[in-house]
Amino acid sequence: MNKKLKKCENCGREFDIKEKNRIVLEGWRDEKHLSRLYFCSRSCFVTFLKTKRFV
């Protein structure tokens, strides 16, 4: 099977999107465009939220 590698938005590490601990954050930029942010772990996701002052 082919591995689909994505880059973590926080740390920049490449990881397979089929990994167990990965997180995908989806949001609509406008009515037609969906954007996705990929994170390799829960800690990277929380760090990203803290740096962007969401939490």
N, C-alpha and C positions, 0 to 999 in steps of 0.2 A: 504494500500500500504506500502511496505517496504521503509524505509528511507535509502539512501546510505550516510553514514557519511564519510567525508573526513577531513583531518587535514590541516589547513592553514599552508603554508610553512613559513610564516613570524611570526605569533603570536602563532601558535600551537593550536588554538581553533578548536574544532570539529564542523562541520556544515553540513547541508544537501545540496547535490550538486544541488538540484532543487530550492534552494533559489534564489531570484531575483538578488541580488547584487554580486553573486559569479563570479570569474574570473578564467579561465583555460588557462594556458600558455603551449602550446605544442611545442616540439622541437625534432628534430631527433638527437639521440646520434651517430648513424652510419646508414648505409643503411637499416638495418633490425629492429632497436629498436627505438621506439617512447617513449619519456618520457613526463609526464604531471606534472605540478606544479599547485596546487590548492590554491586559495586565497579567504578569506571570504568576503573581501570588496575592494573597489577601493583604500582606504587609505593604506591598508596592501600591496597591489600590488605596489603602488608608493614608499612606504618605502622600500620594498624589492629591487626595482630597484635602489634606491639611495644608499643603503648599499652595493650593488654589483657594484656600480659605472657605471651603464648603462646610467644613466641620470645625 
